[in-house]
Amino acid sequence: MKLFDVYPLYDIEPVKGFGTYVYDASGNRYLDLYGGHAVISIGHAHPTYVEAISRQVSQLGFYSNSVKNRLQQELADRLGDLSGLNDYQLFLINSGAEANENALKLASFHNDRTAVLALHKGFHGRTSAAVRATDNLKIQAPINRGVEVTYADLDDLDAIRALLHTHKYTAFIAEAIQGIGGIHIADGEALLQVRQWCRETDTVFISDEIQCGYGRSGRFFAFQEIPDLEPDIVTVAKGMGNGFPIGGVLIHPRFKAWHGMLGTTFGGSHLACAAGIAVLQVMEKEKLIDKAGQLGTYLMDALKDNAGLVDVRGRGLMIGIELDSPVAALRKTLLFEKHIFTGSSSDPNVIRILPPLTIQKVQLNEFVQVFTELLSTTPAL
């Protein structure tokens, strides 16, 4: 049987990883500044993580959500404490797309509406309603387009206000820092204003923290950089499990559950919860959130003086490097000649930097040196 050919693959196969590095079968070492789509939050093969998963799978890897699982509550308690959202409720699933799908479903249950308001350049997943809320027609099948979605720009508040006051939208969904769109930080005052209009119109405000959350921005959630912004729903995944599939929907206490409202087969499994608990333990013990903020500032400052650079932007270890020309050739040089993984963007001129939060200055300096040399010696890249 052939694999369904939907991924353009680099001719590299990592076979092991440790910390901020991965290794191929020939023993070549690669600096990982991408973390597999921002998934690797506490580094590859972190000892705490490996021990937790190994211990749990030797006892019980899975049973259904029809029985008690104390690990779910432990994960919820730790997540609430570290994020500061202890009064929210947690629904556990398997991925970011599933998190956004359930968030939109909750919104529709709440206000009995069906339309969604999203932002241009946003990315919210590849499942039914989530992919429709994603501003990329190429990945939307005709069946997805049955969901009514309007895309707006956050700098056009008059248009957003008019749309919300039609009272037709079940939810407004946005990333506090857009990831795939090119690392764009949302204007805080604008989001606060939209939040107020959502309250006035009973529109559910969803903060998509799947890529920008979980400590990556220097705050636990990126929206927390904006004082007094209180989402109705927060969606998480990626860094939540450090590579183990897990996602979550954090739900404001004003939303009430009823049995059968939401459901999942694999979400919140014993093994997934063990992975999620280990991630939070490491993040807290090693103070990775504060370090992400400090190291991100350090890296952006170190990169700013390069010729050919249009912008270096972001927050914490979620950084976009914009050049004055497409970056595809430069990224290939970084990967195949310098052995450094970086991320692409829907903007062809932007490189995304999304390393494990355990990265150190020595690795950042390694990248800065290589990047600076490449820009100065091969400006045509």
Buried (B, 14 or more C-beta within 10 A) or exposed (E): EEEEEEEEEEEBEBEEBEBBBBBBEEEEEBBBBBBBBBBBBBBBBBEBBEEBBEEBEEEEEEEEBEEEBEBBEBBBBBBBEBBEBEEBBBBBBBBBBBBBBBBBBBBBBBBEBBBBBBBEBBBBBBBBBBBBBBBBEEEBEEEBEEBBBBBBEBEEBEEBBEBBEEEBBBBBBBBBBBBBBBBBBBBBEBBBBBBEBBEEBBBBBBBBBBBBBBBBBBBBBBBBBBEEBBBBBBBBBBBBBBBBBBBBBBBBEEBEEEEEEBEBEBBBBBBBBBBBBBBBBBBBEBEBBEBBBBBBBBBBEBBEEBEEBEBBBBBBBBBBBBBEBEBEEBBEBBBEEBBBBBBBBBBEBBBBBBBBBBBEBEBBEBBBEBBBEBBEEEEEB
